[in-house]
Amino acid sequence: METIKQNYMVPPLGVLAIIFMVLFIAGLFFVTSFSPTHYPGPWESTETIATYFRTQHSDVLMCAFFQFGSLIPLGLYVMTMVSRLRFLGVRSAGPYIALFGGLMTVINTAISTLLGWVMAYPDMAQDTSVIRALYYLAFALGGVGYSVPLGIFFAGVSISAGIAKLMPRWLVIFGLLLAVCGELSWLSLIFSKMVYLIPLTRFPGFIWLIVAGFVIPKVISKETIARTT
């Protein structure tokens, strides 16, 4: 069967996903249980939050540095995945839905990390009301602001690739389950106990991004193109 291949250099999607995961987790290393003092949760008191940023500003700075850098490969992944789906003959709205979710994820998380960079300056933590407001904004953008649009990206890619039979069924189902978790994490804005859905979307999502990046084909038959155009 005759096939055609994209005639321009395309970033390796699986490798981009691995780089994204490594850089993001490297940032977490400085503010999680690996460090002497862990990053405060939104349920902590104002003084606890302010004290953390006063005393651990260098850790917050390094976290912001690595996580902001991780968004470059993620953004390239999103754009390339959408381009790949279009090239492979997907003409539905799915790739554009995925593009919306992916870009929103990158933008929200970028703002969240830059707010962390602002809070890393010791003088900022002296004003407890300001630091608390910035903290909640950063937490919202990097929490539901990450998981909800990422769920949209998972759904857009999984449905499109599933219908076109571009990825195995189990990976499609896995992506849809992650999408459901991501969308349900929206409820954490009202019900704080639902906040666990954010990491449940984030960390298994790394695996999906890596596997999907490697299994999405780079070539397509001319017959398939004729059927989908």
N, C-alpha and C positions, 0 to 999 in steps of 0.2 A: 504494500500500500504506500503510495507516494505521500511524503510528508514535507512540511515546510517549517522552518525554524526562524525565530526572531533574528534579524540580521544586524543587531547592535548589541553591545555589551550590556548585560543585565546583572545587577548585583546578586550574588548567591543568597537566596532568601533564607535558607536554613542557617547560614553563617551569620547573616545580619541578626537573626533572632538570638543566636548564641551570644553574640557581642552585646546585644541589648540586655540579656539576662545577666551576664557576668558584671557589666557595669552597674546595673541597677542593684544587684545584691551586694556588690562592693560598697555602694553607698550605705546600704542598710547595716553593714558590718560595724559602722561607727556609731550607730544610734540604737542598736538593739541589745539583746542580752549578752552579746559578745563584748560589749563595752562595760566598764564598771557601773555606769549609771544609764539606764535605758530611757528612751524617748518617752515623754509623758503622754498618757492617753487623754482624750477630751473630757473624761470624767474627773481628772485631777483638779485640784484647787488652783486658783490663780497664782498663789504664791509658789506652789510646786512647779508650775509651768515656767514662771519668770525665773525662779532659781536655777532651773535646768539650763535655760538659755544664757544665764549669767555665768554659769560655771563650766558648761560644756560647749561653748561657742565654736571651738575649733572642730569638734566632732560634727556639729551641725553644718559647718562650712564644707567639710570634706564630703558629707552626705549629699549636699546640694551640688557640689562639683561633679561627682560621679553620676548622680541621677540625671542631671541636666545633660551631660555628655551621652548618656544612654538613649536619649530621645532622638539623636541623629540617626542611628541605625534603625530605630523603630519607625521614624518618619519615612526613611528610604524603603523599609519593608512594606509599609502601607501602600505607598505610591506604586511600587513595583508589583505587588500582589494584584492591585486593581488593574494595572497595565497588562499583567499576565492573563488575568481572567478575560479581559476584552480581546486580547490576541487569540486566546483559545476558543473564541466564538461565543462567549456569553454576551447576549445583547439585552438582557433584562435589566431591571433597575438595581439588582443585587450588588454589582460592583460599586455603583454610586452610593448606595446605602452604606456599604463597607467603607468607602472613602470618607463619607461624613463622620462615621463613628471613629475611624482611625485618626483622622486629623484633629477631631475634638479631643481625643485621648491625649495626643501629643501636646496640643496647645494648653489644655488644662493642667497637665502635669508639669509643663515648662513653667507656667506661672507659679505653680505650687513650689517648685524647687527654687525659683528666684525669690519668692517670699521667704523661703528658708535661708537663703543667702543674706537677705536683709536682716532677718532675726539673728543671724550669727554674729552681728556686731555687738559687743558688750554694752555699749551705751543704749541700744534699743531696749534691752531687758530691764533698764532702770524704771521705765514707765510701764507698770504692770497692766494697765488698761489697754495700752497700745499693743503690747506684746501678746496679750490674750486675744485681741481682735485679729491680729495678723496670724496667730497660730490657728484659730478656728477657720479662717479663710484658706490657709494653706492646707489644713487637714481636709476640708471639704473638697477642694480642687484636686488634691492628690488621692482622695478616698473615693467617694461616689463620682467625683469628676473624672476619675480614671476608670472605675469598674463599669459604670453604666454605658458610656460610649464605647468602651472596649467590647462589651457584650453585643452592641450593635454591629461592630466590626466582625466579631465571630459569626453572628447570624448571617450577615450579608455574604461573607465568603463561604460559609458552610452550605447555605441553601443554594447559592449559585453553583458551587463546585459539585454539590450532591446531585442536582438536577442534570448537570452536564457530565456526570460520572468522571470527574477529574480527581477525586480523592476517595479512599475507601470509606465504606459506610460507617465503620466504627468511629472514624475520625470526624465524619459529619455529625454523628450523634454526640460525640464528645464536645464538639464546638457548639452545638445547640444547647447542651446542658450548661456549658460555661456562659452562654448568652443569657439563659434563664437566670442563673445566679447573679450575673451582672445587672440585669434589669431589676431583679428583686432587691438588690442592695440599695436601690433608691429608697426603700422603706426605712432604711437606717436613719434617714433625716428626721423621721418621726419616732421610730421605735429603736432606741439605741442598742438593744440586744441583737438587732439584725446586722450589726457592724461586722460580724464574722464573715458575712457574704463577700466583703471586699477582698480579704486575702484568699478566700475560696475561689474567687475569680482570677486574682492576680497570679498566684503561684502555679496552679495547674495550667493557667493560661500560657506560661512560659513554655511548657511542654508542647501544647497545641501549636504555638507559633513555630517552634523548631521543626516539629514533624511535618506540619503543613508546608513549611518552606522547602522541605526536601522532597515531598511527594508530588507537589503540583508540577505537571509536566512542562517542558520547555518547547515541545514540538506538537504539531497537530496535523492531522491528515487533511488533504484538500477536500475529501468527501465530507468530513465533519464540518468544515467551514461552509460548504455549499448548503448543508442542512440547517445551519444556524444563522444564515444571513438572509 
